[in-house]
């Protein structure tokens, strides 16, 4: 029987939830890296025992952790066994070095970006927001960073190299969103191995068709009338999350700062599909594992009030690829609920029926094993949840 592993990153450590294919009884293991912010954990599609984690501290900085046994043990790759911890309490190793490429030989990447006040500021590495393992090689993994940049490792996280061509895509016009200038979403395309999509707050979405060497903005049709008055701006949009179903790689779904959108041509253009949602502000967006036209979002009241409208936690599902949405409320709190669901905190499994999972800033992780019709809290009292990823195990 298949099993499920749910990887949960929180403000104070990582937790691993496991169950068999029935998804009725759950074991909770953690915290791993207690006291550290775990922005993101994700498993390799090529090797389910290979996990990567982004461990961050405002005091000690950024650490990449790797597990080769499904989360039982962890080590910073690139670190010698006798030198796992420095005198300052921070793990050492090449995996912790994220250096922005300033070489003219690699396409003259820009060395400054736009700040809130319109001035130009130098790129400064702060943390890794998102890790995306390769679809077919457990040693290859991508990292999305703040300040916005894309890094790649081909040695299991031991060393990292920036794919500097991305910042040449009008990077001088990128500026931070409210949460910083972060590359928070990486989407790989199984049908087109050299195609990569990324999303950046607040710059927009970008696509590479040559493995990350060159990039183009893919933001036509996005409207950001408050933060970006120019309706034809190629960059500057605050995109919160994008996703696709692997069977239809040219169809993308987006949750923007405001608006839910869809592209049917690989991001070349977008159209709004918010329809009857009570609010089109939100952070995550997910697609059903077996129904590529079934989409899930969690509406949030506004960009200044990060909680569900009317204090009612509702997941919305569209079975028509957008515009027509139904509220999914069974098992979710329908009064006095003022939590948020962050952009990386919703995921699906590949069992049938499809399971949907999401975590909240209140420390709850909810699961639906019937594609959203009903919900059950797997845990209630974790630290604020930053990310949720799911592995379907053989």
Secondary structure in CASP SS format (residue, H / E / C, confidence):
PFRMAT SS
TARGET T0000
AUTHOR 0000-0000-0000
METHOD secondary structure of the structure
MODEL  1
X C 1.00
X C 1.00
X E 1.00
X E 1.00
X E 1.00
X E 1.00
X E 1.00
X E 1.00
X E 1.00
X E 1.00
X C 1.00
X C 1.00
X E 1.00
X E 1.00
X E 1.00
X E 1.00
X E 1.00
X E 1.00
X E 1.00
X E 1.00
X C 1.00
X C 1.00
X C 1.00
X C 1.00
X C 1.00
X C 1.00
X E 1.00
X E 1.00
X E 1.00
X E 1.00
X E 1.00
X E 1.00
X C 1.00
X C 1.00
X C 1.00
X C 1.00
X E 1.00
X E 1.00
X E 1.00
X E 1.00
X E 1.00
X E 1.00
X E 1.00
X C 1.00
X C 1.00
X C 1.00
X C 1.00
X C 1.00
X C 1.00
X C 1.00
X E 1.00
X E 1.00
X E 1.00
X E 1.00
X E 1.00
X E 1.00
X E 1.00
X C 1.00
X C 1.00
X C 1.00
X E 1.00
X E 1.00
X E 1.00
X E 1.00
X E 1.00
X E 1.00
X E 1.00
X C 1.00
X C 1.00
X C 1.00
X C 1.00
X C 1.00
X C 1.00
X C 1.00
X E 1.00
X C 1.00
X C 1.00
X C 1.00
X C 1.00
X C 1.00
X H 1.00
X H 1.00
X H 1.00
X C 1.00
X E 1.00
X C 1.00
X C 1.00
X C 1.00
X C 1.00
X C 1.00
X E 1.00
X C 1.00
X C 1.00
X H 1.00
X H 1.00
X H 1.00
X C 1.00
X C 1.00
X C 1.00
X C 1.00
X C 1.00
X C 1.00
X C 1.00
X H 1.00
X H 1.00
X H 1.00
X C 1.00
X C 1.00
X C 1.00
X C 1.00
X C 1.00
X E 1.00
X E 1.00
X E 1.00
X C 1.00
X C 1.00
X C 1.00
X C 1.00
X C 1.00
X E 1.00
X E 1.00
X E 1.00
X C 1.00
X C 1.00
X C 1.00
X C 1.00
X E 1.00
X E 1.00
X E 1.00
X E 1.00
X E 1.00
X E 1.00
X E 1.00
X C 1.00
X C 1.00
X C 1.00
X C 1.00
X C 1.00
X C 1.00
X C 1.00
X E 1.00
X E 1.00
X E 1.00
X E 1.00
X E 1.00
X E 1.00
X C 1.00
X C 1.00
X E 1.00
X E 1.00
X E 1.00
X E 1.00
X E 1.00
X C 1.00
X C 1.00
X C 1.00
X C 1.00
X C 1.00
X C 1.00
X C 1.00
X E 1.00
X E 1.00
X C 1.00
X H 1.00
X H 1.00
X H 1.00
X H 1.00
X H 1.00
X C 1.00
X C 1.00
X H 1.00
X H 1.00
X H 1.00
X C 1.00
X C 1.00
X C 1.00
X E 1.00
X C 1.00
X C 1.00
X E 1.00
X C 1.00
X E 1.00
X E 1.00
X E 1.00
X E 1.00
X E 1.00
X E 1.00
X E 1.00
X C 1.00
X C 1.00
X C 1.00
X C 1.00
X C 1.00
X C 1.00
X C 1.00
X E 1.00
X E 1.00
X E 1.00
X E 1.00
X E 1.00
X E 1.00
X C 1.00
X C 1.00
X E 1.00
X E 1.00
X E 1.00
X E 1.00
X E 1.00
X C 1.00
X C 1.00
X C 1.00
X C 1.00
X C 1.00
X C 1.00
X C 1.00
X E 1.00
X E 1.00
X C 1.00
X C 1.00
X C 1.00
X C 1.00
X C 1.00
X C 1.00
X E 1.00
X C 1.00
X C 1.00
X C 1.00
X E 1.00
X C 1.00
X C 1.00
X C 1.00
X C 1.00
X C 1.00
X C 1.00
X C 1.00
X C 1.00
X C 1.00
X C 1.00
X E 1.00
X E 1.00
X E 1.00
X E 1.00
X E 1.00
X E 1.00
X C 1.00
X C 1.00
X C 1.00
X C 1.00
X C 1.00
X C 1.00
X C 1.00
X E 1.00
X E 1.00
X E 1.00
X E 1.00
X E 1.00
X C 1.00
X C 1.00
X C 1.00
X E 1.00
X E 1.00
X E 1.00
X E 1.00
X C 1.00
X C 1.00
X C 1.00
X C 1.00
X C 1.00
X C 1.00
X C 1.00
X E 1.00
X E 1.00
X C 1.00
X C 1.00
X C 1.00
X C 1.00
X C 1.00
X C 1.00
X C 1.00
X C 1.00
X E 1.00
X C 1.00
X C 1.00
X C 1.00
X E 1.00
X E 1.00
X E 1.00
X C 1.00
X C 1.00
X C 1.00
X C 1.00
X C 1.00
X C 1.00
X C 1.00
X E 1.00
X E 1.00
X E 1.00
X C 1.00
X C 1.00
X E 1.00
X C 1.00
X C 1.00
X C 1.00
X C 1.00
X C 1.00
X C 1.00
X C 1.00
X C 1.00
X H 1.00
X H 1.00
X H 1.00
X C 1.00
X C 1.00
X C 1.00
X E 1.00
X E 1.00
X E 1.00
X E 1.00
X C 1.00
X C 1.00
X C 1.00
X C 1.00
X C 1.00
X C 1.00
X C 1.00
X E 1.00
X E 1.00
X E 1.00
X C 1.00
X C 1.00
X C 1.00
X C 1.00
X C 1.00
X C 1.00
X C 1.00
X C 1.00
X C 1.00
X C 1.00
X C 1.00
X C 1.00
X C 1.00
X C 1.00
X C 1.00
X E 1.00
X C 1.00
X E 1.00
X E 1.00
X E 1.00
X C 1.00
X C 1.00
X C 1.00
X C 1.00
X C 1.00
X C 1.00
X C 1.00
X E 1.00
X E 1.00
X E 1.00
X E 1.00
X C 1.00
X C 1.00
X C 1.00
X C 1.00
X C 1.00
X E 1.00
X E 1.00
X E 1.00
X E 1.00
X C 1.00
X C 1.00
X C 1.00
X C 1.00
X C 1.00
X C 1.00
X C 1.00
X E 1.00
X E 1.00
X E 1.00
X E 1.00
X C 1.00
X C 1.00
X C 1.00
X C 1.00
X C 1.00
X E 1.00
X E 1.00
X E 1.00
X E 1.00
X E 1.00
X E 1.00
X E 1.00
X E 1.00
X E 1.00
X C 1.00
END
